[in-house]
């Protein structure tokens, strides 16, 4: 059997990656991370064995009375869970969605822990929800003419016009998410947002509009998945989720500046333009820091680390297909389309 170093060297060779099928490249990227975690775990176990901890050996007793207790699980000897934070990336819409989709796969496979990232858009981008099968024909024309980029999100919800706000992607292992129903999971995943904006003097509560599959765009209603201002009732943050077997992705859009009304009318017609969050400009530079700290407190995490995809990871992302579930329960689909 080959040792870890030999396997790692073979997996990380560029020519080998280029010659592999796209599915194998994705699995390879996850395998590299898994092997790294396995190696760290092995080192920790070795250290604990050398100090008489692993295996539960009681060195304080005589040899005749030493007992073997249960062997510690990997969770007992691994490093504490930390929040993985990606740098703010200004990428075209297709790459933004591909990255979020890959992060969901990585957390689902256990290759990454909880992940948070904020990002902006280099130009207007219209993202469609994962279950949004039909949309107006003029949107394709606007994309062909270069007025906007048209992409599909890995999460649910209706169409969102990006470019004037701050977008976030939160990916959590499902074991860290409280709530059995969709509404309960949204309430859990939005609590940190409510805490920060309450501190800034703009308390937010959940919307009351019923969830439905039909809808022009995300901001034409405020459901139990969305946050509205207590003072004026305007929808401030729209959210959409995607749950896999072992992980949950939540997308959110914070409207920080007014969307150009001309482009808005070209896309959505006479619908009202969403109102921007009434934050003082001096608060914007520290907003991401406050949000990160609030999320860590909610999840009970004390540490975070910055992580950026390697060239090999970007290659794996580019070959990752965006699959679609063939059947979605009506209740779940309605909640997914409500963002």
C-alpha positions, 0 to 999 in steps of 0.5 A, a space after each residue: 500500500 502506498 504511503 500518504 506522501 506518494 498518493 498526495 504527490 500523484 493527486 496534485 500533479 497537473 498533467 494527471 489532473 488534466 487527463 482525468 474526466 471532470 467527475 474524477 477531478 472533482 473527487 480528486 480535489 475533495 480527496 486531496 483535502 480529505 487526505 490532508 485532514 486524515 494526515 493531521 488526524 494521524 499526527 494528533 493521534 500519534 501525539 496523544 498515544 505518546 502521552 498516554 491519552 489515546 486508548 484511554 490508558 490510565 498511567 496513574 494506576 499500577 500495571 495490573 489495574 490499568 484499564 482500557 477506556 473507549 478510544 477517542 473518536 476523530 472528533 475528540 482529537 481533531 482541531 476545533 471547528 473553525 469558520 472558513 472565510 473566503 476573500 471578497 471576490 469580484 467575479 463574473 456571475 457564472 463563476 460566482 455561482 460555480 464557486 458556491 455550488 462547489 462549496 456546497 459539495 465540499 462541505 457536504 463531503 466533509 472536505 470543508 467546515 462551515 463556510 462564509 463568503 461575501 462578494 460583489 459583481 463587476 456588472 449587472 447580473 440577473 440570477 435565476 433560482 434553481 427551480 425557476 424553469 421559465 422566464 420572460 424572453 426579453 431577458 435573453 435579449 438583454 443578455 445578448 445585448 450586453 446589458 446584463 449577465 444571465 446565470 442560474 443559482 444553485 439555490 432556490 428563489 426567484 430572479 435577483 438583479 445583482 450589482 448594487 448590493 452585497 451578496 453572501 453565501 453561507 454553507 453549513 454542515 447540516 448538523 450545525 443547522 437548527 430546525 426541521 422545517 424550511 421556515 425554522 432553518 431560515 430563521 436560524 440562518 438569518 439570526 446573525 443578520 438580525 443581530 447586526 442590523 439591530 445593533 446598527 439601529 435597523 431592526 429586521 423581522 421576517 416577512 409575512 407574505 405566503 410562499 408561492 412558485 410564481 413570481 416576477 422577482 425576489 423583491 416583489 414579496 417578503 415571505 418567511 425566508 426574507 427580512 424586512 425593516 421594522 420601521 418601514 416594512 421594506 424588504 431589505 434582505 432576500 434569502 434562498 436555500 439549497 439543502 443537500 444530504 449533509 450540508 445547507 447553502 443559503 444565499 442572501 442579497 443585501 441592497 446597499 445602493 439603489 438599483 438603476 431604475 432604467 435597467 430595473 424597468 427593462 428587466 421587471 417592468 413598472 415594479 417598484 425598485 427595492 429600497 437600499 438599506 439606510 446605512 451611513 457610509 461610515 458603517 459599510 467598511 466594518 459591515 462584513 467584520 460585524 456580520 462574521 463575528 455575529 455568525 461565529 457567536 451564533 455557531 459557537 465558533 472561536 476561530 476563523 481562517 481565510 481560505 482561497 481556492 488553488 488553481 487545481 480547485 478552480 479547474 475542478 470547479 470549471 468541470 463541475 456540472 450544475 445538476 437539477 433535482 428531477 422531483 421537488 416536493 410542492 411545499 419545499 419547492 414553494 419555500 425554495 421559490 420564495 427567496 
